[in-house]
Structure formats: structure tokens, C-alpha cells
Amino acid sequence: MSGRLLPRDRDPVGRTDRPIRITVDGETLTGIAGQSVAGILLAAGRVSWRTTRSGAPRGVFCGIGACFDCLLTVNDVPDVRACRRPAADGDEIRTQSREETA
């Protein structure tokens, strides 16, 4: 899958969704207005974007904001739950790590 959005006149369903772009760790990803940050990350093939103190990968677990597995930094605000945060055009996102230090 190319990750590109279809032009309106070529969309077989006739959607009129507004495309948006976000930047995640320097990589530009595309999504649809109203889509969650987690939804855009998952659609881009990213299933994890954070690590625990032990180095275990984490991404979406509950998908409803009850846990804290999908945390990331959005526009310099840390600990944002990706599953609850609607992506906005131009969002600057950084993944987070909680690895243990020696």
C-alpha cells in the first residue's frame, strides 16, 4: 500500500474526507481529519512507538484511553494518549521511551 490518499474524483466510495499531514519523529504521515493519532500510526504500519523501562515495545493496547501504553509527545506536550488524541494538520509528534538507566 502506498499510503497516499485518492483524489476525490477517483475515490470509488465518493468520500469527501479532508486529508491531513502529521510529522512523527521527522517522518511525514498522512491521515484524515478527525482520525486519532494512533489510527494514523497504525495505518502507516507502526504497531509500537514507545518502550517500557525494560525495553518492551508498546503501542495501542486498550484503544479507549484507559491504559497508558500508547503515550507520545504531541507539539511538545508529553504523555499524550495516541488513541484519544484527534490528529490535527501539522502536528509534530515524538515517540517516548522509558528505558532504565544504569
N, CA, C and O atoms as a GROMACS GRO file, in nm:
protein
  408
    1MET      N    1   0.085  -0.118   0.000
    1MET     CA    2   0.000   0.000   0.000
    1MET      C    3   0.089   0.124   0.000
    1MET      O    4   0.188   0.130   0.072
    2SER      N    5   0.052   0.220  -0.080
    2SER     CA    6   0.137   0.338  -0.098
    2SER      C    7   0.122   0.440   0.014
    2SER      O    8   0.211   0.522   0.033
    3GLY      N    9   0.012   0.439   0.089
    3GLY     CA   10  -0.010   0.537   0.193
    3GLY      C   11  -0.059   0.671   0.140
    3GLY      O   12  -0.070   0.767   0.216
    4ARG      N   13  -0.088   0.677   0.012
    4ARG     CA   14  -0.136   0.802  -0.048
    4ARG      C   15  -0.289   0.803  -0.053
    4ARG      O   16  -0.353   0.698  -0.065
    5LEU      N   17  -0.345   0.920  -0.042
    5LEU     CA   18  -0.489   0.935  -0.049
    5LEU      C   19  -0.531   0.947  -0.194
    5LEU      O   20  -0.460   1.004  -0.277
    6LEU      N   21  -0.648   0.895  -0.223
    6LEU     CA   22  -0.701   0.906  -0.359
    6LEU      C   23  -0.759   1.045  -0.383
    6LEU      O   24  -0.817   1.103  -0.292
    7PRO      N   25  -0.743   1.098  -0.504
    7PRO     CA   26  -0.812   1.223  -0.536
    7PRO      C   27  -0.963   1.201  -0.528
    7PRO      O   28  -1.012   1.090  -0.553
    8ARG      N   29  -1.036   1.305  -0.493
    8ARG     CA   30  -1.182   1.291  -0.476
    8ARG      C   31  -1.251   1.232  -0.597
    8ARG      O   32  -1.342   1.149  -0.584
    9ASP      N   33  -1.209   1.274  -0.715
    9ASP     CA   34  -1.277   1.225  -0.835
    9ASP      C   35  -1.243   1.079  -0.866
    9ASP      O   36  -1.304   1.020  -0.955
   10ARG      N   37  -1.147   1.020  -0.795
   10ARG     CA   38  -1.109   0.881  -0.819
   10ARG      C   39  -1.146   0.790  -0.703
   10ARG      O   40  -1.121   0.669  -0.710
   11ASP      N   41  -1.204   0.843  -0.597
   11ASP     CA   42  -1.243   0.762  -0.482
   11ASP      C   43  -1.370   0.685  -0.517
   11ASP      O   44  -1.474   0.747  -0.542
   12PRO      N   45  -1.365   0.552  -0.519
   12PRO     CA   46  -1.482   0.474  -0.560
   12PRO      C   47  -1.602   0.487  -0.466
   12PRO      O   48  -1.714   0.457  -0.505
   13VAL      N   49  -1.578   0.531  -0.343
   13VAL     CA   50  -1.687   0.545  -0.246
   13VAL      C   51  -1.742   0.687  -0.246
   13VAL      O   52  -1.851   0.710  -0.193
   14GLY      N   53  -1.669   0.782  -0.303
   14GLY     CA   54  -1.715   0.921  -0.306
   14GLY      C   55  -1.693   0.995  -0.177
   14GLY      O   56  -1.766   1.089  -0.147
   15ARG      N   57  -1.593   0.956  -0.099
   15ARG     CA   58  -1.565   1.024   0.028
   15ARG      C   59  -1.520   1.168   0.002
   15ARG      O   60  -1.461   1.199  -0.101
   16THR      N   61  -1.548   1.252   0.098
   16THR     CA   62  -1.504   1.392   0.090
   16THR      C   63  -1.419   1.427   0.212
   16THR      O   64  -1.414   1.543   0.254
   17ASP      N   65  -1.353   1.327   0.267
   17ASP     CA   66  -1.268   1.349   0.384
   17ASP      C   67  -1.155   1.446   0.351
   17ASP      O   68  -1.103   1.448   0.239
   18ARG      N   69  -1.118   1.526   0.451
   18ARG     CA   70  -1.009   1.622   0.433
   18ARG      C   71  -0.878   1.559   0.478
   18ARG      O   72  -0.863   1.523   0.595
   19PRO      N   73  -0.781   1.546   0.387
   19PRO     CA   74  -0.652   1.487   0.425
   19PRO      C   75  -0.572   1.582   0.514
   19PRO      O   76  -0.580   1.704   0.501
   20ILE      N   77  -0.495   1.523   0.605
   20ILE     CA   78  -0.405   1.599   0.692
   20ILE      C   79  -0.268   1.533   0.690
   20ILE      O   80  -0.253   1.418   0.649
   21ARG      N   81  -0.167   1.609   0.735
   21ARG     CA   82  -0.031   1.556   0.747
   21ARG      C   83   0.019   1.584   0.888
   21ARG      O   84   0.000   1.692   0.943
   22ILE      N   85   0.083   1.483   0.944
   22ILE     CA   86   0.149   1.498   1.072
   22ILE      C   87   0.295   1.453   1.055
   22ILE      O   88   0.328   1.382   0.960
   23THR      N   89   0.380   1.494   1.148
   23THR     CA   90   0.519   1.452   1.144
   23THR      C   91   0.547   1.371   1.270
   23THR      O   92   0.521   1.417   1.382
   24VAL      N   93   0.599   1.250   1.252
   24VAL     CA   94   0.630   1.161   1.363
   24VAL      C   95   0.778   1.129   1.357
   24VAL      O   96   0.824   1.061   1.265
   25ASP      N   97   0.852   1.176   1.455
   25ASP     CA   98   0.998   1.156   1.458
   25ASP      C   99   1.062   1.193   1.325
   25ASP      O  100   1.153   1.125   1.277
   26GLY      N  101   1.015   1.303   1.266
   26GLY     CA  102   1.072   1.352   1.142
   26GLY      C  103   1.012   1.294   1.015
   26GLY      O  104   1.043   1.341   0.906
   27GLU      N  105   0.927   1.193   1.027
   27GLU     CA  106   0.864   1.130   0.910
   27GLU      C  107   0.724   1.187   0.890
   27GLU      O  108   0.645   1.192   0.985
   28THR      N  109   0.692   1.229   0.768
   28THR     CA  110   0.559   1.281   0.739
   28THR      C  111   0.464   1.166   0.711
   28THR      O  112   0.492   1.078   0.630
   29LEU      N  113   0.350   1.167   0.782
   29LEU     CA  114   0.245   1.067   0.761
   29LEU      C  115   0.117   1.139   0.724
   29LEU      O  116   0.094   1.252   0.766
   30THR      N  117   0.034   1.073   0.645
   30THR     CA  118  -0.094   1.132   0.606
   30THR      C  119  -0.208   1.060   0.675
   30THR      O  120  -0.200   0.942   0.707
   31GLY      N  121  -0.314   1.134   0.697
   31GLY     CA  122  -0.434   1.080   0.758
   31GLY      C  123  -0.554   1.159   0.714
   31GLY      O  124  -0.548   1.236   0.618
   32ILE      N  125  -0.663   1.140   0.784
   32ILE     CA  126  -0.790   1.207   0.755
   32ILE      C  127  -0.829   1.289   0.877
   32ILE      O  128  -0.814   1.244   0.990
   33ALA      N  129  -0.878   1.410   0.855
   33ALA     CA  130  -0.924   1.495   0.965
   33ALA      C  131  -1.022   1.418   1.053
   33ALA      O  132  -1.116   1.356   1.003
   34GLY      N  133  -0.998   1.421   1.184
   34GLY     CA  134  -1.082   1.350   1.279
   34GLY      C  135  -1.026   1.215   1.319
   34GLY      O  136  -1.073   1.155   1.416
   35GLN      N  137  -0.928   1.165   1.246
   35GLN     CA  138  -0.866   1.037   1.278
   35GLN      C  139  -0.775   1.054   1.400
   35GLN      O  140  -0.713   1.159   1.416
   36SER      N  141  -0.767   0.953   1.485
   36SER     CA  142  -0.679   0.961   1.600
   36SER      C  143  -0.534   0.949   1.556
   36SER      O  144  -0.504   0.895   1.450
   37VAL      N  145  -0.444   0.999   1.641
   37VAL     CA  146  -0.302   0.984   1.613
   37VAL      C  147  -0.269   0.835   1.602
   37VAL      O  148  -0.194   0.795   1.512
   38ALA      N  149  -0.323   0.754   1.693
   38ALA     CA  150  -0.299   0.610   1.687
   38ALA      C  151  -0.348   0.550   1.555
   38ALA      O  152  -0.282   0.463   1.498
   39GLY      N  153  -0.462   0.596   1.507
   39GLY     CA  154  -0.516   0.546   1.380
   39GLY      C  155  -0.422   0.574   1.264
   39GLY      O  156  -0.402   0.489   1.177
   40ILE      N  157  -0.364   0.692   1.263
   40ILE     CA  158  -0.269   0.727   1.156
   40ILE      C  159  -0.143   0.642   1.168
   40ILE      O  160  -0.091   0.594   1.068
   41LEU      N  161  -0.093   0.625   1.290
   41LEU     CA  162   0.026   0.544   1.310
   41LEU      C  163   0.001   0.399   1.268
   41LEU      O  164   0.085   0.339   1.200
   42LEU      N  165  -0.112   0.342   1.307
   42LEU     CA  166  -0.144   0.205   1.270
   42LEU      C  167  -0.160   0.190   1.119
   42LEU      O  168  -0.113   0.092   1.061
   43ALA      N  169  -0.226   0.287   1.056
   43ALA     CA  170  -0.244   0.283   0.911
   43ALA      C  171  -0.110   0.290   0.838
   43ALA      O  172  -0.098   0.241   0.726
   44ALA      N  173  -0.010   0.352   0.901
   44ALA     CA  174   0.123   0.362   0.842
   44ALA      C  175   0.208   0.238   0.870
   44ALA      O  176   0.323   0.230   0.829
   45GLY      N  177   0.150   0.141   0.941
   45GLY     CA  178   0.221   0.017   0.970
   45GLY      C  179   0.299   0.016   1.100
   45GLY      O  180   0.374  -0.078   1.127
   46ARG      N  181   0.283   0.119   1.180
   46ARG     CA  182   0.353   0.124   1.309
   46ARG      C  183   0.265   0.063   1.417
   46ARG      O  184   0.159   0.117   1.449
   47VAL      N  185   0.308  -0.049   1.472
   47VAL     CA  186   0.228  -0.113   1.577
   47VAL      C  187   0.281  -0.082   1.716
   47VAL      O  188   0.212  -0.106   1.815
   48SER      N  189   0.403  -0.030   1.724
   48SER     CA  190   0.456   0.015   1.854
   48SER      C  191   0.535   0.143   1.830
   48SER      O  192   0.596   0.162   1.724
   49TRP      N  193   0.534   0.230   1.930
   49TRP     CA  194   0.607   0.357   1.918
   49TRP      C  195   0.660   0.405   2.052
   49TRP      O  196   0.697   0.522   2.066
   50ARG      N  197   0.663   0.318   2.149
   50ARG     CA  198   0.714   0.353   2.280
   50ARG      C  199   0.777   0.228   2.340
   50ARG      O  200   0.742   0.116   2.302
   51THR      N  201   0.869   0.246   2.432
   51THR     CA  202   0.924   0.132   2.504
   51THR      C  203   0.909   0.153   2.654
   51THR      O  204   0.909   0.266   2.702
   52THR      N  205   0.896   0.044   2.725
   52THR     CA  206   0.887   0.050   2.870
   52THR      C  207   1.028   0.059   2.928
   52THR      O  208   1.126   0.061   2.854
   53ARG      N  209   1.038   0.066   3.060
   53ARG     CA  210   1.169   0.071   3.125
   53ARG      C  211   1.254  -0.049   3.090
   53ARG      O  212   1.376  -0.039   3.082
   54SER      N  213   1.190  -0.164   3.069
   54SER     CA  214   1.265  -0.286   3.036
   54SER      C  215   1.297  -0.295   2.887
   54SER      O  216   1.368  -0.386   2.844
   55GLY      N  217   1.246  -0.200   2.807
   55GLY     CA  218   1.271  -0.201   2.663
   55GLY      C  219   1.163  -0.270   2.582
   55GLY      O  220   1.177  -0.283   2.460
   56ALA      N  221   1.056  -0.315   2.647
   56ALA     CA  222   0.947  -0.383   2.576
   56ALA      C  223   0.869  -0.282   2.490
   56ALA      O  224   0.840  -0.172   2.537
   57PRO      N  225   0.836  -0.318   2.367
   57PRO     CA  226   0.763  -0.227   2.279
   57PRO      C  227   0.618  -0.210   2.323
   57PRO      O  228   0.555  -0.303   2.372
   58ARG      N  229   0.566  -0.090   2.303
   58ARG     CA  230   0.426  -0.059   2.336
   58ARG      C  231   0.366   0.026   2.226
   58ARG      O  232   0.434   0.107   2.163
   59GLY      N  233   0.236   0.008   2.205
   59GLY     CA  234   0.158   0.086   2.110
   59GLY      C  235   0.016   0.094   2.164
   59GLY      O  236  -0.003   0.127   2.281
   60VAL      N  237  -0.082   0.064   2.081
   60VAL     CA  238  -0.221   0.064   2.127
   60VAL      C  239  -0.249  -0.069   2.197
   60VAL      O  240  -0.222  -0.176   2.143
   61PHE      N  241  -0.303  -0.060   2.319
   61PHE     CA  242  -0.344  -0.180   2.391
   61PHE      C  243  -0.495  -0.182   2.407
   61PHE      O  244  -0.562  -0.271   2.356
   62CYS      N  245  -0.549  -0.083   2.479
   62CYS     CA  246  -0.694  -0.081   2.502
   62CYS      C  247  -0.769  -0.004   2.394
   62CYS      O  248  -0.882  -0.040   2.358
   63GLY      N  249  -0.707   0.100   2.342
   63GLY     CA  250  -0.771   0.180   2.237
   63GLY      C  251  -0.880   0.273   2.285
   63GLY      O  252  -0.946   0.337   2.203
   64ILE      N  253  -0.900   0.284   2.417
   64ILE     CA  254  -1.006   0.371   2.469
   64ILE      C  255  -0.956   0.469   2.575
   64ILE      O  256  -1.036   0.539   2.637
   65GLY      N  257  -0.825   0.476   2.595
   65GLY     CA  258  -0.769   0.573   2.688
   65GLY      C  259  -0.763   0.528   2.832
   65GLY      O  260  -0.733   0.610   2.919
   66ALA      N  261  -0.792   0.400   2.860
   66ALA     CA  262  -0.789   0.352   2.998
   66ALA      C  263  -0.648   0.316   3.043
   66ALA      O  264  -0.616   0.327   3.162
   67CYS      N  265  -0.564   0.274   2.951
   67CYS     CA  266  -0.426   0.239   2.986
   67CYS      C  267  -0.331   0.351   2.940
   67CYS      O  268  -0.376   0.456   2.894
   68PHE      N  269  -0.204   0.328   2.952
   68PHE     CA  270  -0.107   0.430   2.914
   68PHE      C  271  -0.001   0.375   2.819
   68PHE      O  272   0.111   0.425   2.815
   69ASP      N  273  -0.036   0.272   2.744
   69ASP     CA  274   0.061   0.209   2.654
   69ASP      C  275   0.092   0.291   2.530
   69ASP      O  276   0.199   0.275   2.472
   70CYS      N  277   0.002   0.378   2.488
   70CYS     CA  278   0.020   0.450   2.360
   70CYS      C  279   0.071   0.593   2.376
   70CYS      O  280   0.050   0.676   2.288
   71LEU      N  281   0.138   0.622   2.486
   71LEU     CA  282   0.184   0.759   2.512
   71LEU      C  283   0.288   0.806   2.412
   71LEU      O  284   0.373   0.730   2.366
   72LEU      N  285   0.278   0.934   2.378
   72LEU     CA  286   0.378   1.002   2.296
   72LEU      C  287   0.373   1.150   2.325
   72LEU      O  288   0.290   1.196   2.403
   73THR      N  289   0.463   1.224   2.263
   73THR     CA  290   0.469   1.369   2.282
   73THR      C  291   0.412   1.437   2.159
   73THR      O  292   0.457   1.412   2.048
   74VAL      N  293   0.311   1.522   2.179
   74VAL     CA  294   0.246   1.594   2.069
   74VAL      C  295   0.266   1.743   2.089
   74VAL      O  296   0.224   1.799   2.190
   75ASN      N  297   0.330   1.806   1.992
   75ASN     CA  298   0.355   1.951   1.999
   75ASN      C  299   0.417   1.991   2.132
   75ASN      O  300   0.374   2.088   2.196
   76ASP      N  301   0.519   1.916   2.174
   76ASP     CA  302   0.596   1.939   2.297
   76ASP      C  303   0.518   1.911   2.426
   76ASP      O  304   0.566   1.946   2.534
   77VAL      N  305   0.401   1.850   2.418
   77VAL     CA  306   0.326   1.810   2.537
   77VAL      C  307   0.347   1.660   2.555
   77VAL      O  308   0.302   1.580   2.473
   78PRO      N  309   0.418   1.620   2.664
   78PRO     CA  310   0.445   1.477   2.684
   78PRO      C  311   0.325   1.400   2.737
   78PRO      O  312   0.229   1.458   2.786
   79ASP      N  313   0.334   1.268   2.726
   79ASP     CA  314   0.236   1.175   2.784
   79ASP      C  315   0.095   1.191   2.729
   79ASP      O  316  -0.002   1.183   2.804
   80VAL      N  317   0.084   1.213   2.599
   80VAL     CA  318  -0.046   1.222   2.532
   80VAL      C  319  -0.085   1.083   2.486
   80VAL      O  320  -0.004   1.012   2.425
   81ARG      N  321  -0.207   1.042   2.513
   81ARG     CA  322  -0.256   0.911   2.469
   81ARG      C  323  -0.294   0.919   2.320
   81ARG      O  324  -0.386   0.991   2.282
   82ALA      N  325  -0.222   0.844   2.239
   82ALA     CA  326  -0.242   0.848   2.094
   82ALA      C  327  -0.382   0.801   2.054
   82ALA      O  328  -0.436   0.846   1.953
   83CYS      N  329  -0.440   0.712   2.132
   83CYS     CA  330  -0.573   0.659   2.097
   83CYS      C  331  -0.685   0.760   2.122
   83CYS      O  332  -0.792   0.750   2.063
   84ARG      N  333  -0.660   0.858   2.208
   84ARG     CA  334  -0.762   0.956   2.244
   84ARG      C  335  -0.745   1.091   2.174
   84ARG      O  336  -0.838   1.171   2.170
   85ARG      N  337  -0.628   1.115   2.119
   85ARG     CA  338  -0.597   1.247   2.062
   85ARG      C  339  -0.629   1.251   1.913
   85ARG      O  340  -0.565   1.181   1.835
   86PRO      N  341  -0.727   1.333   1.873
   86PRO     CA  342  -0.750   1.350   1.730
   86PRO      C  343  -0.629   1.420   1.667
   86PRO      O  344  -0.582   1.522   1.718
   87ALA      N  345  -0.581   1.368   1.559
   87ALA     CA  346  -0.467   1.429   1.490
   87ALA      C  347  -0.512   1.560   1.426
   87ALA      O  348  -0.624   1.572   1.377
   88ALA      N  349  -0.423   1.657   1.427
   88ALA     CA  350  -0.450   1.785   1.362
   88ALA      C  351  -0.342   1.810   1.257
   88ALA      O  352  -0.227   1.772   1.276
   89ASP      N  353  -0.382   1.873   1.149
   89ASP     CA  354  -0.288   1.902   1.042
   89ASP      C  355  -0.168   1.978   1.098
   89ASP      O  356  -0.186   2.081   1.164
   90GLY      N  357  -0.048   1.929   1.072
   90GLY     CA  358   0.072   1.996   1.118
   90GLY      C  359   0.125   1.951   1.253
   90GLY      O  360   0.227   2.002   1.298
   91ASP      N  361   0.058   1.856   1.319
   91ASP     CA  362   0.106   1.808   1.449
   91ASP      C  363   0.250   1.758   1.437
   91ASP      O  364   0.286   1.690   1.341
   92GLU      N  365   0.331   1.794   1.536
   92GLU     CA  366   0.469   1.746   1.548
   92GLU      C  367   0.470   1.645   1.662
   92GLU      O  368   0.442   1.681   1.777
   93ILE      N  369   0.501   1.520   1.630
   93ILE     CA  370   0.491   1.413   1.727
   93ILE      C  371   0.626   1.345   1.744
   93ILE      O  372   0.698   1.321   1.648
   94ARG      N  373   0.658   1.314   1.871
   94ARG     CA  374   0.780   1.239   1.901
   94ARG      C  375   0.742   1.118   1.985
   94ARG      O  376   0.657   1.126   2.074
   95THR      N  377   0.805   1.007   1.956
   95THR     CA  378   0.782   0.889   2.037
   95THR      C  379   0.857   0.903   2.168
   95THR      O  380   0.950   0.982   2.179
   96GLN      N  381   0.815   0.826   2.267
   96GLN     CA  382   0.873   0.834   2.401
   96GLN      C  383   0.936   0.701   2.439
   96GLN      O  384   0.899   0.596   2.388
   97SER      N  385   1.031   0.706   2.529
   97SER     CA  386   1.097   0.587   2.578
   97SER      C  387   1.109   0.598   2.730
   97SER      O  388   1.133   0.706   2.784
   98ARG      N  389   1.092   0.486   2.796
   98ARG     CA  390   1.105   0.482   2.942
   98ARG      C  391   1.210   0.378   2.980
   98ARG      O  392   1.193   0.306   3.079
   99GLU      N  393   1.316   0.368   2.903
   99GLU     CA  394   1.419   0.268   2.928
   99GLU      C  395   1.492   0.300   3.058
   99GLU      O  396   1.512   0.416   3.094
  100GLU      N  397   1.532   0.193   3.128
  100GLU     CA  398   1.607   0.208   3.253
  100GLU      C  399   1.746   0.262   3.224
  100GLU      O  400   1.806   0.229   3.122
  101THR      N  401   1.795   0.345   3.313
  101THR     CA  402   1.933   0.393   3.301
  101THR      C  403   2.019   0.322   3.403
  101THR      O  404   1.972   0.288   3.512
  102ALA      N  405   2.144   0.298   3.369
  102ALA     CA  406   2.234   0.222   3.457
  102ALA      C  407   2.281   0.304   3.573
  102ALA      O  408   2.357   0.255   3.657
   0.00000   0.00000   0.00000
